[in-house]
């Protein structure tokens, strides 16, 4: 098993409210010039879940499950930074009070933390219900691999991923690999410890050739020549591993969102293609059936 500093990591409460969808304009202009009126971010998305395809939805930037945030900017910054994929969430107000779920993504720009709950619990929820998260994961370190930065992932989930150590390299199961030239919206952000960035999908042939059109919510993806250590950018030889957290998009420069969980400036990480490399197959420490 990988040696970590898990016993030194801190578990802390963060909290947000279910955020109503917003629409500054009714229209979303597609990369093909089309004019679209579509569901998008926020609210409670009842019929899209972890494991579903991130493609083909009649929507834009769809967030599966429940989307939360705070209206106080600094409080929301903490919610976005400290929440980690795989963290336990609990509803603390409203008819669904006591229901438990899990963090499955962090969406930059709109600044939402995305959560998965049982469907019957989601039916009892309402906009503005408060949800508490046991934030745990930031500060997790790999003691034998100081070059690799781990972020945005619950230590329990991280240690469930069947990572193989071989000759100083970590081999990580991934569904697909994406080249740096496909990374779009979110590139150049000051930190990857919050939010996500998108795999651009305007070139359908390229997306299909790389098998990226089969991505599902929760899939692990390797990003080639992408360094997320101190922000998001290009670095030849760098490797980043992330999780698919929102759907494909109609807008130019956008596509399925990827929240980073591992990054390295050198090729200390390699991908092993595994169609089952999805976080839903590793979160067995929480009862979400």
N, C-alpha and C positions, 0 to 999 in steps of 0.2 A: 504493500500500500504506500502511496505517496506520503512523504513526511511533510506535515504542515504545522502552522502555529495555531491550529484551531482552538486550543485551550486558552489562548490569549485574546481571541477575538471577542468583541462586545456585542451583546444583544440589547437593542434599544427600541422603544416604542416610537412609531411614527403613525400619523393618521391623516386621512383625507375624506372628502365627501364625494358621493357619486355625482359626476359632473354632467349637466345637461348638454346635449349636442348644441353646437353653435353654427350659425350660418351668416357670415358677414355679407356674402353675396349668394344669390340663388344658383349662380352658374359656376361650373368647373370646366375650364378649357382643356381639352385633351391634347396630347402631343401630336395628334393627327388633325388638329383644328376643329374637332367636334365640340359642340356645346352640350354639357351634361348637367342634369339636376339629379343628384344621387345622395343616398345616405353616406355619412362619413364618420368622423371621430366622435367619441363620447357616448354617454348614456349607458343603458343596459342592452347589449346585443344578444338576444335570446337564442338565435338559431345559428350562431357561428361559434365554434369551440376549438380548443386545443386539439391538434391532430387533423383538422379540416384543411382542405386545400387553400393556399393563400392566393390562388388565381381563380378567375372565372366568376367572381361575385359581381352582382350589379350594384357596386358601391365603390367608394374611394377611400383608401387608408383605413379600412375597417379594422376595428380593434375587437378581438373576440372576447366575449364575456362582459366584464364590468370595468368601467373607466372612472378613476378617481383623481382628484387634485384638491389643492387649497387655493383660495383666492388671495391670501397673504403670500406675496412673492417669496419672501425668505423662508417661510414655513414650507412652501411648495418645493423650493430648492432642496431643502433637507429631505422631504418625502421622496423626491426624484433621485437624489444622490444616495441615500442610505438604504432604500428598499432594494432588495436583491431577488432575482428570479429564484423561485423555490421557497421563499419565505412564507410562513403561515400568516393568513389574514383572518380577521374575525369581525363580523358586523356587530356594532355596539349600540345602534339605535334602530328604531322602526320595527316593523312586523317580522323581519328576518333576524332580529337580534339573537346573537349566539351562533349563527351559521358560520362555518369555517370554510375558507378557500385558500388559494395559493397565488402568489405573484407570478405572472407569466411574461411580463415585459414592461419596458419603460419607453414611452414614445415622446421623443423630443419635438420641439416646436409647439405643439398643443400642450406639452408638459403633463402627460397623463401617466399614472401607474396603472397597469392592466392586470386584472384579477380573474381567476377562474373559480366558479362556485358550482355546486350541484344545481341542476335545472330547477328543481322544486324550490330551492332557496331563492333563486333569482326571481321567481314569480312573486315572491313576497316583498321584494325590494322596491324602493322608490328613489327617485332623484333626491339628493341631499342627505340620504342615509349616510351615517358616518361608519367608516371601516378602519380598524386598527391593524397595523402590521407589526409583527415582531421582526424588525429590521436586523439582519445578521448576514455578514459576508464581507463588507468592505474592510480591508486590512488583512484579509486572508493571504498568506504567503506560502510559497513552495520552498521549503528549507534547502533542498538540494538543487534547485533551479532558480537562482536569484535573477536570471535574465528574463524569466517569464513572469509577467504581471497578470494576476488574477483579479477580476472585478465583477461586480453585479450578480454574483451567484451565491446562494446559500451553501455553506460548507458541506451540509449533508447531501445536497444534490450534486455538488462537485465531486464528492468522493464516491458517488454511485455511478458516475460515468465510467465505463470500462476503459480507462486510459492505460496504455501499455508503455512501460519504460524500457528503452532499448538503446544502449550505447550513448547515453546522454541525451537522447531524443525522447520526447513524449509523443506517442502516436494516439491520436484522438479520433473516435468514430464521428464521421460527418456524412450527411446525406449527399452533399455536393460541394464543389469548389467554385468560387467566383473570382475572376481576375480583377485587378485593381481598376482597369479602365471602365468597369461597369458600376463602380461606386459613385453615387450621386448625392442627393440632398442629405445634408448633415456633415459632408466632408469639410474639413477645416475647422470643426468645432473645437473649443478650447479644452474640452475634456470628454473622454469616453466613459467616465464613471457615472454618467447620466444620459438618458435618452438613447438614440439609435441613429443609424444612417441607412440609406436606401440602396438596394440593387436596382439600377435603372433598367427598365424593361421595354424601352421604345424599339429596340432592335429584336424583333421576335425570333428571327432565325438564330441569332447568337444565343438567346436565352434557351431555345429548344435544343440547340447543339450541345450546350453545357448541362442539360438536364435540369435547369433551374426552374422550368415551368411546372415541375412536379413538387415544388416546395410546399410544405404544410406549416401551419402555426406550431411552433415548438421545435421545429427541426434545427439541428446543429449544422452550421455551414462554415467552411473554411474560406477566408478571404486572403488571396495571394498578394504579396507585396504591399500589404496594408499594415501600417504601424499605428496602433491606438494607445501607445504608452503615455504620451503627453498631449492628447488631442488626436484627431483623425487625419491621417495623411498617407502619402505614398512613400515607400522606402523599399527599394529592391531587395528581395530576400526576406523581408519581414513577413510574419504570419499572424493572422488574427482568427480566433474562433468566436462565432456569435450565434444567437438564437433568433429565429424568425418570429417577429412580434406583431406585425400588422400586415394587411393584405396588399396586393398589387394596387397600382394607382393609375389614373388616367392622365395625370399631369406630366409634362416634360421634366426629366431629371429625377423622377421618383419611381418607386416600385416597392416591393416587400421590404419592411424595415428590419434591421439587424441590430440587436443589442449585444455588445461585446461582453464575453466572459473570460477570454484569455488573449494575450498578445505578447509578441516577442520581436525584437528588432532583427534577430537572426533566425535561421531555420532550425530552431530547437523544437519546433512543433511540426508534426506531419499529420496529414489526414488519412484515415482509413475509411473508404467508402462503405457505408452501412445504411441501408434504406430504413432501418429501425432506430436510427440515431435521433431520437426525439425525446424531449424532457419528460413527456407523459409516461415514458417507459422507465423512468428513473425515480419518479416522485412516489415511491411506495411507502415513504415514512409518514405520509398524510393520507387520511381516508377521504378520497374525493369521488368515490364511485356513486 
